[in-house]
């Protein structure tokens, strides 16, 4: 997956989290290889995304009309707007461009290069 397993279905960049792979397994590890049971997932967004074989919700043809992702990314709060920005950046560019942009982030979201906005 070229590091994309570190991007949450919602657009969060999980790699920056101190707890990632310690106490938090993130959205994808274990589900992709079958060691965690996808049928037991409580997050509707994750279940839908992974069941459909998507890397993130950005890959979905129903993205713009999906009540689940749209209600999440349009929720009040700065972090949600940043997750929305990440998904829309991925849709506009690609995962390689996102990974390059995110490589020096210290949080689950960060700044984008001026020319990339």
GIWO-V897938 format. One record per run of one state. SS is the DSSP state (helix for helix, strand for strand, loop for the rest). FROM is the first residue (numbers start at 1). LEN is the number of residues. If there is no record, write none. Layout:
SS,FROM,LEN  SS,FROM,LEN
//
This chain:
loop,1,3  helix,4,3  strand,7,1  loop,8,5  strand,13,1  helix,14,3  loop,17,3  strand,20,1  loop,21,3  strand,24,1  loop,25,13  helix,38,3  loop,41,3  helix,44,8  loop,52,5  helix,57,3  loop,60,3  helix,63,3  loop,66,1  helix,67,7  loop,74,4  helix,78,15  loop,93,2  helix,95,8  loop,103,11  helix,114,3  loop,117,1
//
